[in-house]
Amino acid sequence: MIRVNLLPPEYRAAAGTPVGRFVAIIAGVVAVVGAGCFYAYTHFVQLQKVREVRALREEEAVNKDRQKERSLALQREIDEYQQRRRAIQTINRNRVLWSRKLDQFFDIVANREAPYNAWLEELEIPTQMAANRRPGQLGAPQDGGEFRFAGFLAMQTRNEALAQNSAFYKAMTGDPDGTGRSSEFFSDFVSISNPNIEIVNSGSSKVLSPPVTGAFKCELRLRPPTVDAKKPATSAAPAAGAAK
């Protein structure tokens, strides 16, 4: 049997959306909304957390760098202080107390019981030099300086010149070659110039007593001090040379 719907189209019942198309539309809408929600969550929540963590780590790294620089600066100050302390202690151990040294020297010169009769004309004490250089460095002092003096020996005859000069020389040094020991005065020196004496004519018409005068000059080289160098972590500190 054939049925004919004579109602106009606008009065006819609308046909329902196919189930497959409806499901596809719903799925598409859900997918778009889900993607939007995931993007919003990732961009505004998780990414913000990551940025905050990164900023915190960067701030911690800057603080660590500052602490490292401060620690290195403090360590440099400590090393410099220890180096200065070692230098001061070593110089204090090696320094020559010139008041004591000159007392010893003048006791030798003015000894009236000695077999020589000496007096001084000139005296030169080495200047104090910086003790902060190591051996081999440009301009580093190679020794502790020289103690120089000149004077005269009075004697009855010219033949006494060598004997008096030798006695004066032994009184200063203690004759380490002969006795194996240095005098207390000579203990701070490493070498002495060869003894020499020259008979001089004063050119005076006055009668001298003793009548013969011999001039001498002498140079004594001070023992160089040693300043301890920076001590390595696992070995003893080497000695670095310096001058008084």
Phi, psi and omega in degrees: 000138182258128178249137182237124179268112183267003179287145176300159183301324183290344179258358179281153178291133182288144179282138180290153178294137178300143183300318181297316179294321180297316180297318180296319180296314180299318180296320179296318179296316179298319181296315180296314179297318179297318179297319179296319179294320179296318179296316180296318179295316181293316186284318186264344182247294184294315181296324177294320177297318179297318178297319178295318178296319179297317178298321178295318180293322178295320178295320177297320179296319178297318178295321177296319178297318178297317178296321179296314179298320179294318179296318179295320179296318178296321179294322177296319178296320179296315179298317179295319179297316180295321178296317178294320180297316178297320180296316180295317180296319181291318178297322179297324178287328186262347188293152178263124175276100189292333176297315178291318183294320179290327175299315178298317182296314182289334172296323178292315183294318187267013180289105183283347178269357181282158180281029178216158179232099189241149168214158188258148175247322182222151179210130181227124178257137180296144178286156178286129180242154184293141181247055182231021179241153179259158179300140180094343178286148181299125178083006180288134179295139184268349179206185183269005181102176183237140175256114186243145174205158178218150181189204186223154171241132180258137184211164181281320181224164178296331183294342179278354187299309183294320181294315180294318180297319178294319179295320178295319179298315180291326178295325178286313188269337187081005180054063182297333179291326181271316184264343183080003179227145177267154174291163179299324178293318186278354185295337180267006181245154181254338180202164178219146180291159180297139180293137178213151179212143181228124178291127183243152177255115184292339181074012181259148179275356180286148177275120182264152177220113355296156190279340185254136181237132176240130180267144178222156172226146184213145177229129176241130182264125181290151176289127181289139176283162176239132179250127181297133177277174181300132187276124175294168186293325188239011182219165180288154183284129173287158180269136177249134184284146175208170182242152175286000000 
